[in-house]
Amino acid sequence: MRYDTVIIGGGLSALMCGIEVARAGKKVALVATGHSSLHFSSCSFGLYNAKRALEAIAALGAEHPYSKIGEDNFEQLTSRATEILNIAGIATVGSAEQPHYIITPMGKWRECWLSMEGMLTSKDGVGVDFKSAAIVYPEGFLDFYTQFVVDHLQDMGVEVTTHAFALPELTVRRNNPTEMRSVSVARALDKEENIRALATIISRQVGSAEVVIMPAVLGFDAPDVRTRLERMVEREILTVPTLPPSVEGVKAERALKRAFESMGGTIFMAHTANSYAMEDGRVVSITTNKGVTLTAEDFVLASGSFIGGGLKGDGKRIDEALFGLDTVTPESGYTTRNIFEAQPFMSCGVVVDNTFKAVKNGVAIENLYACGAVLAGYNPVKEGCGAGVAMLSALKVADDIINR
């Protein structure tokens, strides 16, 4: 099968690149082994951990993906990333110029670039825009730690009450603890009768609280459950991320896939690229574990890091899994004894040139690009820039493919 562009990967970076290239009119295929790390997303996208992120980014070393993107492109690409999320139906708040704070499943405030609309956020991580709140959560729910959220809101001077609710369907699920997880609860709240029952419970229990705060489990397939519930109870409802799996992350992945396919993109789901062919220094095809061979003019490696299977390591060396590309490995030791320090292995990955062309044996491959978590030169955890690198490097690669 022939395409203009073949993308190896199925996560945030692969989908962003695929959408951008497909909406430019090119025939694009995406090869996805399985579900992506969006299933672990906290419903927010980080750009960089710094009080003045854009100033900090300008001072990064030459090997950092942001430096390869370039200051001149940065603002335009951050705006375009927001645009693509919105095209996919993922409404967001925030901007690169005005980062904000989102509360984590552990109740801590963390700076972020974009967060999904309807999440509990703070402009400065010090205060919120309300004086009283009612936290409403399913009784027996395993992935939401109410007291952590209570403690941090009370530290901000908010008067907080808590209210556990029970619905017949969830009571049945509680007999099996594995059923009281985020996705199962969200599926129950797809149903109109459960939404209406929950609205009645909220209206009776929360008194005069300005806002209602809930775990982010308001519907899985049904659209706009949160806004429908807001209309029923006549007050604002804000949500807090749960422990993985993330309902909002799963919904975001599905939305991006729908957008990609609506633009003519093809997804080979549950396929793993396991071999390739080259001619005259160019990749000409890849073949999947199911015997499907895809040819293209351009290839993009967005296969992720160790979790996604793009990188593999044995404690002595780190390799790129498909093409055997050049990689950056730690000079001494993959980890440090202090788990709160930056772990060296997190900055390992594929070597690329300044246009994100992948390098093998010291030579850039003309039509093979790499983007996202497979890249070397940054630490997504310590720097808080995993989503930013995923999206912006993907769009930079897409621009190069479209404009060549």
C-alpha positions in Angstrom: 0.0 0.0 0.0 1.3 3.4 -0.9 1.0 6.7 1.0 2.6 10.1 0.9 3.6 9.8 4.6 3.7 6.9 7.0 3.9 7.6 10.8 5.1 5.0 13.2 3.3 5.5 16.5 -0.2 6.1 17.8 0.2 8.7 20.6 -0.1 12.4 20.9 3.0 13.2 18.7 1.9 10.8 16.0 -1.6 12.0 15.9 -0.7 15.7 15.9 1.7 15.2 13.0 -0.8 13.0 11.2 -3.6 15.6 11.5 -1.4 18.4 10.3 0.0 16.5 7.3 -3.4 15.1 6.4 -5.2 18.4 6.5 -2.6 19.7 4.0 -4.0 17.2 1.5 -1.5 14.4 1.8 -2.4 10.7 2.0 -1.2 9.6 5.5 -1.1 6.3 7.3 -0.5 5.8 11.0 0.9 2.5 12.4 -0.2 2.0 16.1 0.9 -0.9 18.2 -1.8 -0.2 20.9 -3.2 2.5 23.1 -0.9 5.5 23.9 0.3 7.1 27.1 -2.6 9.6 26.7 -4.4 6.9 28.8 -2.2 8.1 31.7 -2.7 11.8 31.0 -3.6 14.2 33.8 -5.8 16.2 31.5 -3.2 18.9 31.0 -0.3 19.6 28.7 3.0 21.0 30.1 5.3 23.3 28.2 8.3 23.7 30.6 8.7 23.9 34.4 9.8 27.5 34.9 8.2 30.6 36.2 8.9 32.3 32.9 8.8 29.3 30.6 9.4 31.1 27.3 12.5 32.9 28.7 13.8 29.6 30.1 13.3 27.8 26.8 15.4 30.4 25.0 18.4 29.5 27.1 18.3 25.7 26.5 21.2 23.8 25.1 21.5 23.1 21.4 20.5 19.4 21.7 17.1 20.1 23.3 14.2 19.6 20.9 12.9 23.1 21.7 16.2 24.6 20.5 15.9 22.6 17.2 12.4 24.0 16.8 13.8 27.5 17.2 12.6 30.6 19.0 11.1 32.1 15.8 8.8 29.1 15.4 7.9 28.6 19.0 4.9 31.0 19.5 3.4 30.1 16.2 3.6 26.3 16.9 2.1 26.6 20.4 -0.9 28.5 18.9 -1.3 25.9 16.2 -1.2 23.0 18.7 -4.1 24.6 20.5 -5.9 25.0 17.2 -5.5 21.3 16.3 -6.8 20.2 19.7 -9.8 22.5 19.3 -10.4 21.1 15.7 -10.5 17.7 17.3 -13.1 18.9 19.8 -10.8 19.1 22.7 -11.6 22.5 24.3 -8.6 23.9 26.3 -7.8 26.8 28.5 -4.3 28.5 28.9 -1.6 29.7 26.6 2.2 29.7 26.4 2.3 33.4 27.4 0.0 32.8 30.4 0.5 29.4 32.0 -1.7 28.4 34.9 -1.9 25.7 37.5 -3.9 22.5 37.6 -4.5 20.3 40.6 -3.1 16.8 40.3 -4.7 13.5 41.5 -2.6 13.9 44.6 -4.0 17.3 45.3 -0.9 19.3 44.5 -0.9 22.3 42.2 1.3 21.9 39.0 2.0 24.6 36.4 0.8 23.8 32.9 0.5 25.3 29.5 -2.9 23.9 28.5 -5.6 22.1 30.4 -8.9 20.6 29.3 -11.9 22.9 29.8 -13.8 22.2 33.0 -10.8 21.1 35.1 -10.1 22.7 38.5 -7.3 25.2 37.9 -5.7 28.2 39.5 -4.1 31.3 37.9 -1.2 31.2 40.3 -1.3 28.1 42.4 -2.0 30.2 45.4 -5.7 31.0 45.2 -8.9 30.1 43.3 -11.9 32.1 42.1 -14.4 30.8 44.6 -14.9 30.8 48.4 -16.8 27.6 48.9 -16.9 24.2 47.2 -18.6 20.8 47.6 -16.6 17.8 46.6 -18.9 15.1 45.3 -17.6 11.6 44.5 -18.8 8.0 44.0 -18.9 6.0 47.2 -16.1 3.4 47.2 -14.3 5.0 44.2 -10.7 3.8 44.3 -8.9 6.4 42.1 -9.7 9.7 43.8 -8.2 10.9 47.1 -10.7 13.4 48.4 -8.8 14.5 51.5 -5.8 15.6 49.5 -8.0 18.0 47.5 -9.8 19.1 50.6 -6.5 19.9 52.3 -5.1 22.0 49.5 -8.3 24.0 48.9 -8.6 24.7 52.6 -5.0 26.0 52.6 -6.3 28.5 50.0 -9.0 29.6 52.3 -11.9 27.7 50.6 -14.7 26.3 52.7 -15.1 22.7 51.7 -17.7 20.0 52.3 -17.5 16.4 51.0 -20.4 14.3 49.8 -20.2 10.6 48.7 -23.0 9.5 46.5 -24.4 6.0 45.6 -26.3 5.0 42.4 -27.8 1.5 42.0 -25.6 0.6 39.1 -22.4 1.7 41.0 -23.6 -0.1 44.1 -23.6 -3.3 42.1 -20.1 -2.6 40.7 -18.8 -2.1 44.3 -19.2 -5.8 44.9 -16.2 -6.2 42.6 -13.5 -3.7 43.5 -11.9 -3.9 40.1 -15.1 -2.4 38.7 -14.9 0.8 40.7 -12.3 2.3 38.5 -12.4 5.5 36.4 -13.6 4.1 33.1 -16.3 1.9 34.7 -17.7 4.8 36.6 -17.6 7.0 33.6 -19.5 4.4 31.5 -22.2 4.3 34.2 -22.5 8.1 33.9 -23.1 7.9 30.2 -26.6 6.9 31.0 -29.3 9.5 31.1 -31.0 8.0 34.1 -27.8 8.0 36.1 -27.0 11.6 35.1 -30.5 12.8 36.3 -30.2 10.8 39.5 -26.8 12.3 40.2 -28.2 15.8 39.5 -30.9 15.2 42.1 -28.4 14.0 44.7 -26.1 17.1 44.1 -29.0 19.5 44.3 -30.1 18.0 47.6 -26.7 17.7 49.3 -24.4 20.6 48.4 -26.2 23.4 50.0 -24.9 26.9 49.1 -21.5 25.9 47.8 -20.4 28.1 44.9 -19.0 25.2 42.9 -19.2 21.4 42.7 -15.9 19.5 42.4 -15.9 16.0 41.1 -13.4 13.4 39.8 -13.0 13.5 36.1 -15.4 10.6 35.3 -18.3 12.4 33.9 -19.2 10.2 30.9 -17.1 8.1 28.6 -19.0 7.9 25.3 -21.9 10.4 25.9 -21.0 14.0 24.9 -21.1 17.0 27.3 -22.1 15.2 30.5 -20.4 17.9 32.6 -22.2 20.8 30.9 -25.5 19.0 31.0 -25.1 18.3 34.7 -24.2 22.0 35.2 -27.5 23.0 33.7 -29.4 20.6 35.8 -27.9 21.7 39.1 -27.5 25.4 38.1 -24.0 25.8 39.3 -20.4 25.3 38.0 -18.9 21.9 38.0 -15.1 21.5 38.0 -13.3 18.2 37.7 -10.1 16.8 39.1 -7.9 14.2 37.4 -8.0 10.7 38.7 -5.3 8.1 38.9 -4.8 6.2 35.6 -6.5 5.2 33.5 -7.5 8.7 32.7 -11.0 9.1 31.3 -10.2 12.5 29.8 -6.9 11.2 28.3 -8.8 8.3 26.7 -11.4 10.7 25.3 -8.6 13.0 24.0 -6.9 10.1 22.2 -10.2 9.1 20.6 -11.0 12.6 19.6 -7.6 13.0 17.9 -8.1 9.7 16.1 -11.5 10.8 14.8 -10.1 14.1 13.6 -7.2 12.3 11.8 -9.6 9.8 10.1 -12.0 12.6 9.1 -9.2 14.2 7.2 -8.6 11.0 5.2 -6.0 9.5 7.4 -5.7 5.7 7.8 -4.9 4.0 11.1 -3.4 0.5 11.2 -4.3 -0.3 14.8 -2.6 -3.2 16.6 0.1 -3.3 14.0 3.8 -3.1 14.9 6.4 -2.0 12.4 9.1 -4.7 12.6 11.1 -4.4 9.4 12.0 -1.8 6.8 13.7 -1.4 3.4 16.1 1.3 2.2 17.4 2.3 -1.2 20.0 5.0 -1.9 20.0 6.2 1.7 16.2 6.6 1.9 13.6 4.5 3.6 11.2 3.1 1.0 8.9 0.9 3.0 8.1 -0.6 6.4 6.4 -3.9 7.1 4.3 -4.7 10.1 4.0 -7.9 12.2 0.8 -8.7 10.3 2.6 -8.8 6.9 1.4 -5.4 5.7 4.0 -3.4 3.7 3.6 0.4 3.5 5.6 2.5 1.1 5.8 6.3 1.2 7.8 9.4 0.3 8.3 10.3 4.0 8.4 8.4 7.2 8.0 9.7 10.7 9.2 7.8 13.8 6.8 8.8 16.7 7.0 5.5 18.5 7.5 6.8 22.0 10.1 6.1 24.6 10.5 2.9 26.7 6.8 2.6 27.6 5.7 3.0 23.9 8.4 0.5 22.7 10.3 3.0 20.6 13.4 2.6 22.8 14.7 -0.5 24.5 17.5 -0.9 27.0 19.2 -3.7 29.0 20.9 -1.6 31.6 24.0 -1.3 29.6 22.9 0.4 26.4 19.8 1.9 24.9 18.7 1.2 21.3 16.0 2.4 19.0 13.8 -0.6 18.3 13.1 -0.5 14.5 15.7 1.3 12.4 18.8 0.9 14.8 19.2 4.7 14.8 22.0 6.5 16.7 21.0 7.1 20.3 22.2 9.2 23.2 23.1 7.1 26.2 24.2 8.2 29.7 27.9 8.7 30.2 27.9 7.1 33.6 24.9 5.4 35.1 21.3 5.3 34.0 19.8 6.3 37.3 20.7 8.2 40.5 20.0 7.0 44.0 17.8 10.0 44.8 14.5 9.4 43.0 13.7 13.1 43.1 16.7 14.0 41.0 16.6 14.0 37.2 17.2 10.4 36.1 19.8 10.2 33.3 18.0 7.6 31.3 15.0 10.0 30.8 17.2 12.2 28.6 18.2 9.3 26.3 16.8 8.8 22.9 17.2 9.1 19.1 19.7 11.5 17.6 18.3 13.9 15.0 19.7 16.8 13.0 18.3 20.4 13.3 15.4 19.5 11.1 14.5 16.4 13.1 15.8 14.0 10.5 16.9 10.8 12.2 20.6 9.9 12.2 22.1 6.5 11.6 25.8 5.8 11.7 26.4 9.6 11.9 24.3 10.4 8.7 20.9 11.9 8.6 18.3 9.9 6.7 16.8 12.2 4.1 13.1 11.1 4.5 13.0 9.7 8.0 12.0 12.1 10.8 11.6 11.6 14.5 9.4 13.4 17.0 8.0 13.2 20.5 9.2 10.9 23.3 11.7 9.0 21.2 13.9 12.0 21.0 17.0 12.6 23.0 18.1 15.8 24.7 15.4 16.6 27.2 13.9 15.2 30.4 10.1 15.1 30.2 9.5 14.5 33.9 12.0 16.9 35.5 11.4 19.7 32.9 7.6 19.1 32.7 7.7 19.4 28.9 6.7 15.9 27.6 3.4 17.1 26.0 5.0 20.3 24.7 7.9 18.4 23.0 5.4 15.8 21.6 3.2 18.4 20.0 5.6 21.0 18.9 8.2 18.6 17.4 5.4 16.9 15.6 4.2 20.1 14.0 7.7 21.1 13.1 8.2 17.8 11.3 4.8 18.2 9.6 5.8 21.6 8.3 9.0 20.3 6.8 7.1 17.4 5.1 4.4 19.8 3.8 6.8 22.5 2.6 9.5 20.4 1.0 
